[in-house]
Amino acid sequence: MSNKRNLALALAVLLAACATAEDVQKAQGSWQGASYEDVLRVWGAPARSTKTADGRDWHTWVTESYPQPGPSVGFGVGGMSVGRGSGVGVGVGMGVPIGSPEPPERCERTLIFLDGKVVDQQWNGPPSMCAGLKRP
């Protein structure tokens, strides 16, 4: 029974990681009509804001996820024996990344407000980053 439960849990985690454009559209739709205060409460202060001549307020929020480096410290113990002599050694090593780091994944959302309510929006970023930003 435990193996079946572990398999089901692993499958659920895998499916959650497979967000689609449709999932992003659902997240977007959840914010349509929301007040600026509602968005501010969940996402915090916007990265950029402007007001257009037609009276609409444009606010942009950015979420970034930086790839985490793998383990970079190693430890080793060794020994050898030659004739009557013997020796033991201990070593510690540290890995150094080679090449340029991967750029962060980024989800940028611009919500357009009229009279304090979301009337339009533009989202840019991979579904894996944006789909989880739906309204609670």
Salt bridges, closest charged atoms under 4 A:
GLU22 OE2 - LYS26 NZ 3.73
ASP38 OD1 - ARG41 NH1 3.02
ASP38 OD2 - ARG135 NH2 2.94
ASP54 OD2 - ARG56 NE 2.95
ASP57 OD1 - LYS51 NZ 3.40
GLU64 OE2 - ARG106 NH1 2.65
GLU108 OE2 - ARG48 NH2 2.84
GLU108 OE1 - ARG106 NH2 3.00
